[in-house]
Amino acid sequence: MSIVSLSRTLRAAACGAALIGAACGGSSGSSATSPSPVAADATVSESFTTPLPVGGSIFYSFSIAAYGNLAVTLTDVAGVELPEGFTLTLVVGRPSGTSCSTESTISATPGETAQLTGVYGPGIFCVRVDDAGMLTAPATIAVTVAHA
């Protein structure tokens, strides 16, 4: 073995030892854990208004570009003969054929505050709104989806 290749081999071994020492906590103040990702703020807002049949459901697909916060708000339900105290089921999931799978769900009444929130993404997701038998006539619903 030549002096040049021996020198390179020794340098490589020294660098390897230094890396192993650093990775094994050679310094008492170092941490070997990686930082947790920070969820991006919801900067995109999508709204939709659609009819909801009695006992039926509708879904709306959307794409989240980055790991971030999601907020779904059932903003309005309009129709005749709306029962007092009625709720609809809000679902967040992934598109599955002609429906939306369930990842998170909640019973909700219309309002200005998000009823279903979470951290998702990136990917294609959907919101489904179900009538669990409380509507006595078709209604029109309005939903806002805010996401990263």
N, C-alpha and C positions, 0 to 999 in steps of 0.2 A: 504494500500500500504506500502511495506517495505521501509526502508531507502535506501537500495541498488537500488531498482527500481525507487524510487523518484529521487535519485542522477543521474541515467542514463537518466531519462526523462528530467531533467533540463539541463544536458550536451548536449543532442540531441537538445533541444530547443535553447540553446546558440549557438551551431554550425550552426543550421539552420538560426538564425538571422544574424550571421556573413556572411554566404554565400549570403543571400538576400541583405545585405548591400553592399557587394562587387559587386554583379551583378547589383545593381541599381546605381552604380557610386559613392560609398561612398568616393572615392578619386578623387580629381579634375583632376589628371594626368592620370587616367586610361581610356582605350578605350574598349568598348563592342563589337567592330567589329572584325571579324576574318580576317586574312591576305588573300589576293588574291593569288590563285595558280600561280606559275611562270611556264611559258611554257618551257618545256625541249628543248634543242637544237636538231636539226635534226642530228642524229648520224648514221642512216641507209640510205643507198642509193641503190635504185633498178632501173635498166634500162631495157627497153624492146624495141625491134625492130620488127615491124610487117607490113604486107601490109594493105593499106587503099583503099577500092574500091571507085570509083567515086560515090559521093552522099551517101556514107556509113559511118559507125562508128565502132569503136572498143573500148573495155574497158579492163582494167587491175585492178584486185583486189589486195589489200595489207592490212596488219594488223598493226595498230599502238598500241604499247605496253603501252605508257604513254601519258598524256596530253602534247602536244608539238607542235612545229613548223612544218609546211609542206610546201615544195616548189616543184612545178611541172615545169619542163623545157622541152619544145618541142625543142630538140637539133638539129634534122635534118629531112628534107623531101627530098627524092630522087625519081626521076621519069622523064619520057619524057614529053615534052610539059607542064611543070609547068608554069602556067600563072604568069606574072610579078605582084608583089604586092599581091599575094594570101595570105589568112589567113585560119587557121583551128580553130575550136572551141574546147577549152580545158574545161573540166568539172570535178569537184571533187564532189563526192556524195557517196551514199551507194549502194551496189549491190541490184538489184531489178529484180528478175527473170533472164532473159538473157541480162539485160542491167544495166545501172548505173543511179540512180536518180540524180537530180541536186541540189546541195547545193551552189556551187560557179561556175561561168562560165566566160570565157573571150575569145575574138578572139586573136589569136596569130600567129606570124610568127616565124620560127625557129631562135634560138639564144643560147647564152651561159648563159644568165641571166634568172632566174626563171620568168616565165610569170604569174603564179598563186600561191599565197602564202596565208597562213592562220594558225590558231591555231586549232587543232583538237585532238580528241582521248580521251581515248583509244577506240578501236573498229575496225571493218572491214570497209574499205573504198574502193573506186575505182576511177580511172581516166578514163574518156571517151574522145576520140578524134573524132570529127565529121567533115565531109566535107559538108559545107553548099552550095554546088553547084559550087565551084570555080575550082575544079580539072577537067581536061579534059581527064585524063587517070589515071589508078591506080598508087598509089605512095607507097613508103615504108617510114614509119615514125620511128623516134627514140625518146624516151621519158625517162627522168630521174625523179624519184620520191624520194625526200629526206624527211625523217620523223623521229620522236622520236621512 
